[in-house]
Amino acid sequence: MEPEPTTRTLLTLFREEIGSDEIGPEDDFYAVGGDSLTAVRVITRATAQGIPLRLIDLLMNPTVHELADHVRATATADGARTPQTPGRTPTHPGDAPADPADPLVDPEDRAALPPGVGDALPASALQTGLIFQCEMAEDPSLYHDLIGLRVTAPYHEDHFRAALRELLRRHPALRSSFDLGGYSESMQLFWDDVTEPLETGRATTAADADAAVAAWRDAQLSTALDWEHAPLFRCHVVAGPGDTFRLTVAIHHAIMDGWSFATVLVDLLTLYDARLTDTGHGLPEPPPAAAAEFIRLERAAVHHAESTAFWRAQCDVPPLLPDRERYGRPADASARRAAALPPELFVQLRRQAAEARVPLKSLLLAVHCWALGRMTDRTTDVVTGVVVNGRPELPDADRVVGLFLNTVPLRLPSTSGTWADLARTLRDTEVAAAPHRRHPLALIEEDLGRRSFDVTFNFTDFHVYRRLSALRALSTDGWWDRDKASHPLSCDFTLDYPGFGSGLLLSFDPHRLSEDRVDAYLTLAAAGLRAAARNAHTTGTESLDG
């Protein structure tokens, strides 16, 4: 039987955005490769085609059949195409469309903006918190992130500067600074124009190029970016030897998240490639309203008793590191560990996640929580911070550069059970948390009266970098990165990260967590991943036995 129009449209969107014609109406969107950024693209494209959806609708109804039934049921019940999750109360402020008529900047503040500032927004809670952490730590490398690589292509400075100017035009965040005391509230200022932040040099040998890159990197990490002056973004190029050049980009994390950093690099190389080939770059314009919409949504989520109660229930248990509070300063997470894992392992993990009808992220989070529990001798109430995406549900929102994250505490009540059991528990918790995901961490911890977690989990599929394979005049290799967060232990599960591949990246403070404990976590997590990839219906204990 031919599927009805809504089902047919949704199935096409699932297949196109995930990139597989094998997806069927009963396949779980998240289990077959969908993620939060892909979900936003599905939602915005469906809405443009007359099927208005929200992220919570896809989370609660992750198959085409379920989502289509939900759309039809909502239209019948409401008499209008305004989807609501069955059984839920009216839309929660955390996922409701914000009122664009609500002025975000006080008129007196706007009138006081200095010449050259074209726009301003209140700084988000996370932006303010990151800057506060940096000031308190007095560590110039904290949240000062760098990515470097080698580009095989001729270096023409005029073309590169033109590409850099176009990049600055496309992404206002790259032209921004912060003022935390001169207005009625902390502000992010967007300047009309800044000089392209480029330093260049030349090298005749690879060793000379490596030395020049290392010297610039070390100088950057020993000098704090001045968040009061734009841009909080720097480029360094060492041309040579031959038709190669080394590119390093430095940013302050307060202006962009990791996905945005990847977007900046891909856009810059795409714009430069277009200059070299004298062709159009083909990059769509990012939606200009995304940053303002994010602030509106965050404000709508701030004062909500339901969110406060939800997050307190997630984290009001004994902390994993009970002595953390005696350290008054942010953690110095200067030590690193890495475990690169074969791509076929993640193919198997995705297959097991699909059979368990959970997202790959939920299965990885289950392994993380289990390993964390073993590391800390905790079998119940394991709490970890989880990085969540808060990008507004706008067309091409994944192409916007900015800081659209929150990190929230999630609790696994027990580490007993199969990997599938643990993953389903965490999947259900994430679905329940979705309406509250924009409630700022600072308010969660203000209500709790202490830090809500000691360890963070993040999962990123860096598929944005795959766009580089389409460039005609250049190629890249030799990728490296440096970053430092303020948590005692950060655990990043990655797919297709340039220069690393797929696996697990850890950063930690060796003064708060011994290397032996972190190595134990890494060993446990790797063993758990291999066990879950073989069979998600086994337990963590069996993974150690096997």
C-alpha positions as CSV (number, residue, x, y, z in Angstrom):
1,M,0.0,0.0,0.0
2,E,1.3,3.4,-0.9
3,P,2.1,5.5,2.3
4,E,-0.1,8.5,2.9
5,P,1.5,12.0,2.2
6,T,2.7,12.8,5.8
7,T,4.4,9.4,6.2
8,R,5.9,9.7,2.7
9,T,7.3,13.1,3.4
10,L,8.7,12.2,6.8
11,L,10.3,9.1,5.4
12,T,12.0,11.1,2.7
13,L,13.3,13.6,5.2
14,F,14.7,10.9,7.5
15,R,16.5,9.2,4.6
16,E,17.9,12.4,3.1
17,E,19.1,13.9,6.4
18,I,20.7,10.7,7.7
19,G,21.9,9.7,4.3
20,S,20.5,6.2,4.0
21,D,17.8,4.8,1.6
22,E,17.6,1.7,3.8
23,I,15.6,3.5,6.6
24,G,12.1,2.3,6.9
25,P,8.9,3.6,8.6
26,E,9.6,1.6,11.8
27,D,13.2,2.5,12.2
28,D,14.1,4.7,15.2
29,F,15.6,8.0,13.9
30,Y,18.2,8.2,16.7
31,A,19.1,4.6,16.5
32,V,19.9,4.6,12.8
33,G,22.2,7.6,12.9
34,G,20.2,10.7,13.7
35,D,21.5,13.3,16.2
36,S,20.3,16.6,17.7
37,L,21.6,18.6,14.8
38,T,20.2,16.3,12.2
39,A,16.9,16.4,14.1
40,V,16.7,20.2,13.9
41,R,17.1,19.9,10.1
42,V,14.3,17.3,9.8
43,I,12.0,19.5,12.0
44,T,12.6,22.7,10.1
45,R,12.2,21.0,6.7
46,A,9.0,19.3,7.8
47,T,7.6,22.5,9.1
48,A,8.4,24.3,5.8
49,Q,6.5,21.5,4.0
50,G,3.4,22.0,6.2
51,I,4.1,19.5,8.9
52,P,5.0,21.7,11.9
53,L,7.0,19.8,14.5
54,R,9.2,20.5,17.5
55,L,12.2,18.7,18.8
56,I,10.2,17.1,21.6
57,D,7.8,15.6,19.1
58,L,10.6,13.7,17.4
59,L,12.2,12.7,20.7
60,M,8.9,11.2,21.9
61,N,8.0,9.7,18.5
62,P,11.2,8.6,16.9
63,T,9.9,6.5,14.0
64,V,8.2,7.7,10.9
65,H,5.0,5.8,11.7
66,E,4.9,7.1,15.3
67,L,5.6,10.7,14.2
68,A,3.0,10.6,11.4
69,D,0.4,9.2,13.8
70,H,1.3,11.9,16.3
71,V,0.8,14.6,13.6
72,R,-2.6,13.3,12.6
73,A,-3.8,12.8,16.1
74,T,-2.8,16.3,17.1
75,A,-4.4,17.8,14.0
76,T,-7.6,15.9,14.8
77,A,-7.6,16.8,18.6
78,D,-6.7,20.4,18.2
79,G,-8.4,21.2,15.0
80,A,-5.1,22.8,13.9
81,R,-1.7,21.7,12.9
82,T,0.0,22.5,16.3
83,P,1.6,19.2,17.5
84,Q,1.5,18.5,21.2
85,T,2.9,15.4,22.8
86,P,-0.1,13.2,23.9
87,G,-0.7,13.5,27.6
88,R,1.6,16.5,28.1
89,T,0.6,19.8,29.6
90,P,0.7,22.9,27.3
91,T,4.1,23.7,25.8
92,H,6.9,24.1,28.3
93,P,8.8,27.4,28.2
94,G,12.0,25.5,27.5
95,D,10.8,24.4,24.0
96,A,8.1,27.0,23.2
97,P,8.7,29.4,20.3
98,A,9.9,32.7,21.8
99,D,8.1,36.0,21.2
100,P,10.2,37.9,18.7
101,A,8.4,41.1,19.7
102,D,9.9,40.9,23.2
103,P,12.9,43.3,23.2
104,L,16.0,41.5,24.5
105,V,18.1,44.6,25.0
106,D,16.9,47.5,27.3
107,P,16.4,50.6,25.2
108,E,18.7,52.6,27.4
109,D,21.4,50.0,27.0
110,R,20.9,50.0,23.2
111,A,21.2,53.8,23.1
112,A,24.5,53.6,25.0
113,L,26.2,51.1,22.6
114,P,29.5,52.5,21.3
115,P,30.0,53.6,17.7
116,G,30.9,50.6,15.5
117,V,28.6,48.1,17.4
118,G,25.8,47.1,15.0
119,D,24.0,44.9,17.4
120,A,24.0,43.5,21.0
121,L,22.5,40.7,22.9
122,P,22.4,39.8,26.6
123,A,25.2,37.3,27.3
124,S,23.9,33.8,27.9
125,A,24.3,32.1,31.3
126,L,27.0,29.8,29.9
127,Q,28.9,32.7,28.3
128,T,28.9,34.6,31.6
129,G,29.9,31.5,33.5
130,L,32.8,30.7,31.2
131,I,34.2,34.2,31.5
132,F,33.8,34.1,35.3
133,Q,35.6,30.8,35.5
134,C,38.5,32.2,33.4
135,E,38.8,35.3,35.6
136,M,38.7,33.2,38.7
137,A,41.3,30.7,37.5
138,E,43.7,33.3,36.1
139,D,44.7,30.6,33.6
140,P,45.1,32.0,30.0
141,S,44.7,28.5,28.5
142,L,41.3,27.9,30.2
143,Y,38.6,27.7,27.5
144,H,41.2,29.0,25.0
145,D,40.8,26.5,22.2
146,L,43.1,25.9,19.2
147,I,42.9,23.6,16.1
148,G,45.7,23.3,13.7
149,L,46.3,21.4,10.4
150,R,48.3,21.3,7.2
151,V,46.7,22.4,4.0
152,T,48.1,21.1,0.7
153,A,47.4,23.9,-1.7
154,P,49.3,27.1,-2.8
155,Y,49.1,29.9,-0.3
156,H,48.0,33.2,-1.7
157,E,47.6,35.8,1.1
158,D,45.2,38.0,-0.8
159,H,42.9,35.1,-1.5
160,F,43.1,33.9,2.1
161,R,42.4,37.4,3.5
162,A,39.4,37.7,1.2
163,A,38.1,34.4,2.5
164,L,38.7,35.4,6.1
165,R,36.8,38.7,5.5
166,E,33.9,36.8,4.1
167,L,34.0,34.4,7.0
168,L,33.8,37.4,9.4
169,R,30.9,38.8,7.5
170,R,28.9,35.5,7.6
171,H,29.4,34.9,11.3
172,P,28.8,37.8,13.7
173,A,30.0,35.8,16.7
174,L,33.5,36.2,15.2
175,R,33.2,40.0,15.4
176,S,31.9,40.0,19.0
177,S,33.2,41.0,22.4
178,F,31.7,41.1,25.9
179,D,30.9,43.8,28.4
180,L,30.0,42.4,31.8
181,G,29.7,45.7,33.7
182,G,28.8,48.6,31.6
183,Y,25.1,48.0,31.0
184,S,22.1,46.9,33.0
185,E,23.2,43.3,32.4
186,S,26.1,41.4,30.8
187,M,26.2,42.0,27.1
188,Q,27.7,40.4,24.0
189,L,28.5,43.2,21.5
190,F,28.6,42.5,17.7
191,W,30.9,44.9,15.9
192,D,30.2,46.0,12.3
193,D,33.8,45.5,11.2
194,V,37.1,44.1,12.6
195,T,40.4,43.8,11.0
196,E,41.0,40.2,9.9
197,P,43.0,38.6,12.8
198,L,45.7,37.0,10.7
199,E,49.4,36.5,11.4
200,T,51.6,34.9,8.7
201,G,55.1,33.5,8.3
202,R,57.1,31.4,5.9
203,A,59.2,28.3,6.2
204,T,61.5,26.4,3.9
205,T,61.5,23.1,5.7
206,A,58.8,21.1,7.5
207,A,60.8,21.3,10.7
208,D,60.9,25.1,10.5
209,A,57.1,25.1,9.9
210,D,56.5,22.9,12.9
211,A,58.7,25.1,15.1
212,A,56.8,28.3,14.0
213,V,53.4,26.6,14.7
214,A,54.6,25.5,18.1
215,A,55.9,28.9,19.0
216,W,52.6,30.6,18.0
217,R,50.6,28.0,19.8
218,D,52.6,28.4,23.0
219,A,52.4,32.2,22.8
220,Q,48.6,32.0,22.4
221,L,48.1,29.6,25.3
222,S,50.2,31.8,27.6
223,T,48.3,35.0,26.8
224,A,44.6,35.3,27.7
225,L,42.2,36.4,25.0
226,D,40.8,39.8,26.1
227,W,37.0,39.2,26.1
228,E,36.4,42.9,26.2
229,H,37.9,43.5,22.7
230,A,36.9,41.9,19.4
231,P,37.7,39.6,17.8
232,L,38.0,36.6,20.2
233,F,39.3,34.7,17.2
234,R,42.9,34.4,15.7
235,C,44.4,32.9,12.6
236,H,48.0,31.9,12.0
237,V,49.5,30.7,8.7
238,V,53.0,29.4,8.0
239,A,53.4,29.1,4.2
240,G,55.7,26.4,2.9
241,P,57.5,24.3,2.2
242,G,56.2,23.9,-1.4
243,D,52.5,24.1,-2.1
244,T,51.5,23.6,1.6
245,F,50.8,25.8,4.5
246,R,50.1,25.3,8.2
247,L,46.8,26.9,9.5
248,T,46.1,27.4,13.2
249,V,42.9,28.9,14.5
250,A,42.4,30.0,18.1
251,I,39.1,31.0,19.7
252,H,37.6,31.7,23.1
253,H,35.0,29.1,23.9
254,A,32.6,31.8,25.1
255,I,31.9,32.7,21.5
256,M,31.4,29.2,20.0
257,D,30.9,25.6,20.8
258,G,32.8,22.7,19.3
259,W,30.4,22.2,16.4
260,S,30.7,25.9,15.6
261,F,34.5,25.7,15.7
262,A,34.3,22.9,13.1
263,T,31.9,25.0,11.0
264,V,34.3,27.9,11.1
265,L,37.2,25.8,9.8
266,V,35.1,24.1,7.1
267,D,33.7,27.4,6.0
268,L,37.1,29.1,5.9
269,L,38.6,26.4,3.8
270,T,35.6,26.3,1.5
271,L,35.8,30.0,1.0
272,Y,39.5,29.8,0.2
273,D,39.0,26.9,-2.1
274,A,36.4,28.9,-4.0
275,R,38.9,31.7,-4.4
276,L,41.6,29.4,-5.7
277,T,39.2,27.8,-8.3
278,D,37.4,31.1,-9.1
279,T,34.0,29.5,-8.4
280,G,31.1,30.1,-6.1
281,H,31.4,28.7,-2.6
282,G,27.8,27.4,-2.4
283,L,27.5,28.1,1.3
284,P,23.9,29.0,2.4
285,E,23.6,32.1,4.6
286,P,23.2,31.1,8.3
287,P,19.8,32.3,9.8
288,P,20.5,35.7,11.4
289,A,17.9,35.3,14.2
290,A,19.4,32.2,15.8
291,A,21.5,33.9,18.5
292,A,18.6,36.1,19.6
293,E,16.2,33.2,19.6
294,F,18.6,31.1,21.8
295,I,18.6,33.9,24.4
296,R,14.8,34.3,24.3
297,L,14.4,30.5,24.8
298,E,16.9,30.5,27.7
299,R,15.1,33.4,29.3
300,A,11.7,31.6,29.0
301,A,13.2,28.6,30.7
302,V,14.8,30.4,33.6
303,H,12.0,30.9,36.1
304,H,10.1,27.6,36.0
305,A,9.5,25.6,39.1
306,E,9.0,22.4,37.1
307,S,12.5,22.6,35.7
308,T,14.0,23.4,39.1
309,A,12.4,20.4,40.6
310,F,13.3,18.1,37.7
311,W,17.0,19.0,37.9
312,R,17.1,18.7,41.7
313,A,15.8,15.2,41.5
314,Q,18.6,14.4,39.0
315,C,21.5,15.5,41.1
316,D,20.5,15.6,44.8
317,V,22.6,12.6,45.6
318,P,26.1,12.3,47.2
319,P,28.7,13.5,44.7
320,L,31.1,11.1,43.1
321,L,34.1,13.2,44.3
322,P,33.1,14.1,47.9
323,D,36.2,16.3,48.5
324,R,35.8,18.5,45.4
325,E,34.3,21.4,47.4
326,R,37.5,22.0,49.2
327,Y,39.0,23.2,45.9
328,G,37.8,26.8,45.5
329,R,39.2,27.3,42.0
330,P,38.2,25.7,38.6
331,A,39.9,22.4,37.9
332,D,43.2,22.5,36.0
333,A,42.3,19.8,33.5
334,S,45.8,19.8,31.8
335,A,46.3,16.1,31.5
336,R,44.9,14.1,28.6
337,R,44.3,10.5,27.6
338,A,43.0,9.1,24.3
339,A,41.8,5.8,23.1
340,A,41.3,5.6,19.3
341,L,38.9,2.8,18.5
342,P,38.3,1.1,15.1
343,P,35.4,2.5,13.0
344,E,33.9,-1.0,12.7
345,L,33.4,-1.0,16.5
346,F,31.1,1.9,16.1
347,V,29.3,0.3,13.2
348,Q,28.6,-2.7,15.6
349,L,27.6,-0.3,18.4
350,R,25.2,1.5,16.1
351,R,23.7,-1.9,15.1
352,Q,23.3,-3.0,18.7
353,A,21.7,0.4,19.5
354,A,19.2,0.0,16.7
355,E,18.3,-3.5,17.9
356,A,17.7,-2.1,21.4
357,R,15.8,0.8,19.8
358,V,17.9,3.4,21.5
359,P,20.2,6.2,20.1
360,L,23.9,5.4,19.8
361,K,24.4,8.3,22.3
362,S,22.3,6.5,24.9
363,L,24.4,3.3,24.6
364,L,27.6,5.2,24.8
365,L,26.3,7.1,27.9
366,A,25.3,3.8,29.5
367,V,28.9,2.5,29.1
368,H,30.3,5.8,30.4
369,C,28.1,5.7,33.6
370,W,28.9,2.1,34.2
371,A,32.6,2.7,33.9
372,L,32.3,5.9,36.1
373,G,30.5,3.8,38.7
374,R,33.2,1.2,38.7
375,M,35.9,3.8,39.0
376,T,34.2,5.4,42.0
377,D,32.9,2.2,43.6
378,R,29.3,3.4,43.1
379,T,26.6,1.0,41.9
380,T,23.7,3.4,42.4
381,D,22.9,7.0,41.7
382,V,25.7,7.7,39.3
383,V,25.4,11.4,38.2
384,T,27.3,12.8,35.2
385,G,27.1,16.1,33.4
386,V,25.8,15.6,29.8
387,V,26.4,18.3,27.2
388,V,23.1,19.0,25.4
389,N,22.4,21.0,22.2
390,G,20.1,24.0,22.6
391,R,20.2,25.4,19.0
392,P,16.9,27.0,18.0
393,E,14.8,25.0,15.6
394,L,15.4,27.2,12.6
395,P,16.4,26.3,9.0
396,D,20.1,25.8,8.6
397,A,20.6,26.4,12.4
398,D,23.5,23.9,12.2
399,R,25.4,26.4,10.1
400,V,25.3,29.2,12.7
401,V,28.4,29.9,14.7
402,G,27.8,30.5,18.4
403,L,27.6,28.9,21.9
404,F,24.3,26.9,21.9
405,L,25.1,24.4,24.6
406,N,24.1,23.6,28.2
407,T,25.6,20.9,30.4
408,V,23.1,19.3,32.7
409,P,23.2,16.5,35.4
410,L,21.7,13.1,34.5
411,R,21.4,10.3,37.0
412,L,21.5,6.6,36.4
413,P,19.7,5.0,39.4
414,S,21.6,1.7,39.1
415,T,24.5,0.3,37.1
416,S,22.9,-3.2,37.2
417,G,21.3,-4.7,34.1
418,T,22.2,-5.2,30.5
419,W,23.7,-2.5,28.3
420,A,20.3,-2.2,26.6
421,D,18.5,-1.8,30.0
422,L,20.9,1.0,31.0
423,A,20.7,2.7,27.6
424,R,16.8,2.6,27.7
425,T,16.8,4.1,31.2
426,L,19.1,6.9,30.1
427,R,17.2,7.4,26.9
428,D,14.0,7.8,28.9
429,T,15.7,10.3,31.2
430,E,17.0,12.4,28.3
431,V,13.5,12.5,26.7
432,A,12.0,13.6,30.0
433,A,14.8,16.2,30.3
434,A,14.3,17.7,26.9
435,P,11.7,20.3,27.8
436,H,14.1,21.5,30.6
437,R,17.3,21.4,28.7
438,R,17.7,25.2,28.5
439,H,17.5,25.7,32.2
440,P,20.9,27.1,32.9
441,L,23.4,25.0,34.9
442,A,24.2,28.0,37.1
443,L,20.6,28.0,38.4
444,I,20.6,24.3,38.8
445,E,23.6,24.5,41.1
446,E,22.4,27.7,42.8
447,D,19.3,25.7,43.9
448,L,21.3,22.7,44.8
449,G,23.9,24.7,46.8
450,R,26.9,22.9,45.3
451,R,28.3,21.6,42.1
452,S,25.9,19.1,40.5
453,F,28.5,16.8,38.9
454,D,32.2,16.2,38.8
455,V,32.5,14.4,35.4
456,T,31.1,15.4,32.0
457,F,30.0,13.3,29.0
458,N,29.8,14.6,25.4
459,F,29.2,12.7,22.2
460,T,29.8,14.4,18.8
461,D,29.6,13.0,15.3
462,F,31.8,15.5,13.4
463,H,30.1,14.8,10.1
464,V,30.5,18.5,9.2
465,Y,34.2,17.8,8.4
466,R,33.1,15.4,5.6
467,R,32.3,18.5,3.5
468,L,36.0,19.0,3.1
469,S,36.2,16.0,0.8
470,A,34.2,18.0,-1.9
471,L,36.8,20.8,-2.2
472,R,38.7,20.8,-5.4
473,A,41.9,22.8,-4.9
474,L,43.0,21.7,-1.5
475,S,43.3,18.8,0.9
476,T,44.1,18.6,4.6
477,D,46.0,16.4,7.1
478,G,48.1,16.7,10.2
479,W,45.3,17.9,12.4
480,W,45.8,18.7,16.1
481,D,44.0,20.5,18.9
482,R,44.4,22.0,22.3
483,D,41.6,22.9,24.8
484,K,41.0,23.0,28.5
485,A,37.7,22.9,30.4
486,S,37.1,23.5,34.1
487,H,35.8,20.1,35.1
488,P,37.9,17.5,37.0
489,L,37.2,14.9,34.2
490,S,35.8,15.5,30.8
491,C,34.9,12.4,28.6
492,D,34.4,13.1,24.9
493,F,33.1,10.2,22.7
494,T,33.8,11.2,19.1
495,L,33.1,10.0,15.6
496,D,35.3,11.1,12.7
497,Y,37.3,13.7,14.5
498,P,40.1,14.9,12.2
499,G,43.5,13.7,13.2
500,F,42.1,11.2,15.7
501,G,39.2,9.4,14.1
502,S,36.6,7.7,16.5
503,G,37.1,6.9,20.1
504,L,37.3,8.4,23.5
505,L,39.2,11.6,24.5
506,L,39.7,12.5,28.2
507,S,41.0,15.6,29.9
508,F,41.4,15.7,33.6
509,D,43.0,17.5,36.6
510,P,45.8,15.2,37.9
511,H,45.6,16.9,41.3
512,R,42.0,15.9,41.8
513,L,41.9,12.6,40.0
514,S,45.0,10.3,40.0
515,E,46.3,9.0,36.7
516,D,45.6,5.5,37.9
517,R,41.9,6.2,38.4
518,V,41.6,7.9,35.0
519,D,43.4,5.0,33.4
520,A,41.1,2.6,35.1
521,Y,38.1,4.5,33.8
522,L,39.5,4.4,30.2
523,T,40.2,0.7,30.5
524,L,36.7,0.0,31.8
525,A,35.0,2.2,29.2
526,A,36.9,0.6,26.3
527,A,36.0,-2.9,27.6
528,G,32.4,-1.9,28.0
529,L,32.2,-0.5,24.5
530,R,33.6,-3.7,23.0
531,A,31.2,-5.8,25.1
532,A,28.2,-3.7,24.1
533,A,29.2,-3.9,20.5
534,R,29.2,-7.7,20.7
535,N,25.8,-7.9,22.5
536,A,23.9,-5.1,24.1
537,H,21.9,-7.7,26.1
538,T,24.9,-8.6,28.3
539,T,25.8,-6.9,31.5
540,G,28.8,-4.9,32.6
541,T,30.0,-7.7,34.8
542,E,30.0,-10.1,31.9
543,S,32.1,-7.6,29.9
544,L,34.8,-7.8,32.6
545,D,34.5,-11.6,32.7
546,G,34.8,-11.7,28.9
